[in-house]
């Protein structure tokens, strides 16, 4: 049974009514299922028990300390892209020796923090970054472990904003330049070559892009071995998709086994960097209908009806940013005739919508659940229009815990100063 299910006409998270959560914590708010998070991680791990591996949760998908702590207790490593994310992982009890540091713009300070923490590996994304890291490590009297993030120029067949493996993307090192850059790295006194990294994008629903990219990476590994550069781990990145509507991504076991089959006979550790796949469908966002604004039936065009809710694009950016689809359901569905609505927020932008053309039977005050909101919901939230960010709640069986308090308006300008 899904962790989010209807019981006696009300949508529940595990054994807790979402209506009760909204009454206690108000809306909008994010609600996560501990069981769903735990099950997702264990299912991802299930096909890897016989392999030397590390599953590094991509912190950018959801950086909540409670979620990071849960994954740390389950044995996860972490994929980070900033010094702030490193600080979060450490605050949540994550093991720095299980941290890989990706990202195209690592600062001197971020490199120092990661070296001091003793992370597993830096994923290098440019020649300039490699030289900077060698210099910073030298100043500190340390040797930095590195992989090069190689751009295999493989089409991930996903939204262009979340495709990262093509030659015109900002990420990674051009495949054609990788050998020369590995030779430079191997000769640097404060760099230790450990692995190769490849991440081609996000929300990928087919196996073939992953396998095509891995074929190119393995060819590179063989070439490096012929030059005396030994690779001890291969980081295959993340990107496996989830079901938002009718997508049918491969099951975790199918995905991991396909990767392991490609690596058969090779004495390397394999790293995975799932993010959305572990948290996306483990969370919902609750929002209340403030107003119903009905279209003019005399319009020549089809009249539009609007359900104006108290959540907005600052709470869930994906629809406005990617035209992404999130299923939206009533927490307590009503019988009777349904209408088609645009589900929109109060933010002063025409692009402020959560769902288009949704057929629902609504009244003002009704509670809605925006599904698949566990990834890139709160992590991309903002304070646009001076809107406080929402509360976050974790459900554990018949219990629920406030894991992030709702911001207060005064906090939003507490660091600002008037000029004399």
N, C-alpha and C positions, 0 to 999 in steps of 0.2 A: 504493500500500500504506500502511496506517495505520502511524504511528510506533510504536504498540504492537501487537505481533503475535506469534503463536506460531511458534517455530522449533525443530524436533526435540523437540516436546512441552513446551517451556518458553516462558512469556511473556517477551518481550524488549521493551526500549525501544530503538528503532532497532536497532543491532547488538550491544547489551549485554544479557546475561541478567539478569533481575530477581532470580533466585536469587543470582547472584554479587554483586549490589549489596546484598542483604539480609545476606549473609554478611560483607561488608566493613564495612557501616555500621550493621548491626543494625536492629531494627524497634521501633516504627513509624518510617517515614520517607517523605518525599515525593520522588517522582522525576518530573522534567520532561524533555520532549523539545525540544531546541533547534530541530530541524527543524520540529516541529509548531507551535511558537511563531512561527517565521519564516514558514512557509507561511501561517498564519492572518493575520498582518499583511499580507503581500503580496497575499493574496486579497482582503482588505478594501479595500486600496488600488487594486486592479486596475481597478475600474469608475469610479475618480475621477480618472484621469490628465488628463482634459480640463477638469476643474473646479478653481476656486480653492478649496482645501480644507485642512483640518488634522485628522488623526486623533489624538485625545487619549486615550491609554490611561487608564482609570479605575483609579487606583492601589489603591483599596480592594480590588479583586478579588484582587490578589496583589502585595504591595509588596517582594518580594525584590529586592535591589540588582542581582543578576545579570540578572533578567528586565527590570527597568527599564533597565539599561544596554544590553541587547540591543535593546529597542524604540527607545531613543534613537539607537543606531547606524543603525537602519532609517529614521530620520526622524520618529519619533513625537513628538507633544506629550503632555501629561499633564493629566488631570483630578484635582485633589486636593480633599480635604475637611478638611484639618488642617494646622497648621504642621509637625507631625511628618512628614507625607507630603511637604511641600515640601522639608524637609531631606533626606529620602530621595532625592527626584528629583535634587537638586543633588549629593548624594554619588555618585549613579550616573552623573553626567555629562549629565543632562538639561538642555535649554536653557530657562531661566526665561521667555524670550520666547515659549515655546510652552506655557505653563502657564495653565490656567483654574482658579480657586479657587471651588468650590462649598461648600455646607454652611450650615446654619441658625444656627450659633452661633459665628461667627468672633470671637475675642477681640481686644482692642487689640494685644496682642503679636503675634498671628498676622497681623494687618493690616500692622503695621510691617515684619515680616519679609518679607512678600510685596511690599510697596512697595519696600523696599530691594533685593530681588532683581530687580525689574523684570519682574513677570509680565505675561502678555498681557492678562488680564481677571479681574475679580471678578464672579462670578455672585451678584447681590444677591437675598436671599430675604425681606426684610421692610423696612418703612419705617424702623424703628429702626436696622437695620443700615446703610442708606443714609446716615442722618444721622451715625452713628458713623464710617463710613469717610470722609465728607467732613471731619469734625473731625480725625481722625488724619492724613489727607493734608495738611490745612492746617497742622497742627503741624510736619510734616516738610518743608513747602514743596514738596509734590508734587501732581500731579493723578492721580487714580485712574481707570483705564479700567474701565468697568462694562457689564454686561448685567443686565437684570432676569430672574430665573428666573420665568417666567409659568406659573401653574397653570391649564391649559386645561379642567379638570374632564372629562377623558376617561378612560373605564374601560380600563385596560391589559389586563384579562382575565387577570390573573396572581394569585399568592398575595397576600392582603391585606397581609402584612408587607413586601412588596417592591413594592407599588403606591404611586406617589408623585404621581400627577397628578389625584387627585380633590380636591374642595373641602374635604373633611374631613381631608386629610393635612397634616402639619406643614410640608411643603416649599413653597417658592415664594410668589409674590405672587398674590393672587386676580385672576383675569382681569378682573373688573369694576373693579378698582382700578388696573390697570396704567397706563392713560393718565395719570391724575392723578399717579402716582408718577414716570413718565417726565418729566412737565413739571417736577416738583420737581427731579429729577436734572439736567435740562438747565439749570436756573437756578443750580445750586450752583457755587461758584467752584473747588472742588477735585475735581470729578467731571467725567469726560468720557464721554458716552454712546456706546458702540461697537456694542452688539448686543442681541439678545434670545435668551434661553435657554429651553429646554423639555425636561424629562426626566420621562417619565410612569411609569417603573417598570422592572423587571428581569425577565429570563426571559420575554419576550414572544414568542409564536410565530406571530403573525398580523401582516400589514402594515397592516390597517385602522386600528388604534389610532394608529400613527405618523402616518398620512396625515390622519386626522381632527384630530389635535392640530396638525399643520403647517398645515392649512387655517385653523384659528383663529389661529395665530401670524401667518400671512401677512396676514390681515385686520387684525390689530393693527399690523403693519408699515406697511400702506397708510394706516391712520388716523394713525399717527405722522408719516409723510411729509407728510400734509395739514396738519399742525401745525408743519412745519418741523424735525422731529426726524429726522435721517437715520441709518439703521441700516446699518452696514458689514459686519456678520456675523450669521448665524443659526446658533445652536448647537442642533442637533436632539437632543442628549443621546445616551444609549446605550440599552441594554435588549434588544437582539436576543438571542433565546434560543439554547440549544444542545440537542443531543439527549442526554438522560440515559437514557431508556428508549425510548419510542416517539414522542416529540415530533418534529414535522416543521417546524421554523422555516424561513422563507424563506432562500434562499441569499444570501450577501453581495451578489452582483451584482444580484440581484432587489431587495433592500432599498435599496441605494445608488442604483440607477437610478430607482426609484420616487420617492425623495427629490429627486433632481436634476430629474426631470420636473416636479415641483411648483414647483421654483425656476427653471425655464426662463425666460429673458428678464430675470431680475433680476440686477443688478450687486452681488452680495453674496458674501462668502466663507462657506462652509458648514463648520461644525465638527461632528465626531462624537465621542462619548465611549464607545466600546465597552470593556467590561471582561471579563466572563465569556466573551464570544464569542471573544476572542483567546486565553484561557488555560485555560478550563474543561476542554476535552478534550485539553489538552497535558500533563496530569499525572495520576499515580495515587498513591495512598497504599498502602504495603506494610505488612502486619500479620501477625503469627504467631498461630496457634491455640494457646492455652495449655491449655485444657481443653475436653472435650466432656461435656456434662451432659445425659443422656438423660431424657426424660419417662417417667412411670409408665404403662405400657400398661393398667393396671387403672383409670385415671381415666375417669370418665363422659364428661368432655369430651375433645376431641382432645388427646393429650399433646403438650407442647412440648419440643422439643430445643433446647439452647443450645450454640452455639459461642462460647466466651469467648476473646476475642482480646486482644492487648496494646495495641491502639489503642482510643480511647474518645471520648466526646463532647467532651472538651477538645481532641482532635486534629482532629475533624471535627464541627462543631456543627450543620451543616445538617439531618441527619436528626432530631435532637432538637428543633431550633428550628422547622423548617417541615414536619416529617414528610416530608422530601425523600427521593427515591429516588436511590441510586447503585448501579449494577451492581457486583456483587462476583463475582470469578472466582478460581479456584485458579491459582496461577502454574504448577504442574505437575499438571494434572488427573489424577485416578485413574480407572481402569476399575472397573466394578462398580456395585453398587446405591447410589443416592444417597438421602439423607434430607432432610427439610425442617428447616431450622434458623433460629432467631433468632440473628443475629450481634450479639453484645453485648460491651461493654467492661468493665473492672474498676472503673470509677468508681461511687461509692456513690449512685446515682440510678436509679430505675426507668426513667427516660427515656434512659438511656445505651444506645443501640443504634445500629448502623450499617446494619442491614438486617433486614427482617422476612420470614419465610416464603421463605427462599432454599434452593433444592434443590441440594445439593452432596454429593459423596462425600468425607468428611473424616476425617483422623486427627490426633491431637494432634501439634503441631510443624509442620503444613502452613503454607505461605505463601499468603496471599490478597492480591489487588490490588483495592482499592476504586477504581473508575474515575471519570472526570470530576471529579477532585479538585484540578485546577489553579487553580480559582477558589473563594474563600471557604473554603478549607481552612486552610492555615497562617495566612492573614490574620485568621481569627477564632479561632485557637487560644488556649488559656488554660493556666494552671498549676493549675487546680482539682484538689483532692486532693494538692497539692504534687507534681504530675507535670511533669517537664521537657518542654519542647516539643521536637518531633522534629527530626531532621536533614533537610536538603534537598539533593538531588543533581540536577545537570544532566547529561544525556546528550547527547553530540555525536558522532554516528556510532559509531565503535567505542571512544570515550573517554568517561569520566565524571568529573565534578568535584564535590567537596563545596563547595556554595555557602553553606551555613549549618551550623555544628557543632551537634550535639545539646547542649542545655543540661545542666548538672550541677546536682544537687540543692542543693549549697552556694550556687550563684549565686542561687537563688530567694529566699534570705533574707539575702543579703549586705548589703542596704541597711537591714535591720531592727536595732533597738536594744532592749536590755533597760533597764527603768527602774532608777534607782539603788536 
